[in-house]
């Protein structure tokens, strides 16, 4: 499933941990923007949506350099 998501987004790397662990990790700013745009278009449900909106604001502050002041 994670491989399909990574391929669909064109972002992130998949890492395996032990016998059953697997995760999709996004580290580059370019890939992060891809994921952010996906979730802006496809809204999360419940509290997750509010968390995402706060995260979006933080990323925008960082991109404008406002986190340095």
Residue pairs with C-beta under 8 A, 6 or more apart in sequence:
2 14
2 22
2 23
2 24
3 14
5 12
5 24
6 12
6 13
6 14
6 24
9 31
9 34
9 35
9 38
10 34
11 26
11 28
11 30
11 31
11 32
11 34
11 35
12 24
12 25
12 26
12 31
12 35
13 24
13 25
13 27
14 22
14 23
14 24
14 25
15 22
15 23
15 25
16 22
17 23
26 32
26 35
32 59
36 56
36 59
39 52
40 56
43 49
44 51
44 52
58 67
61 67
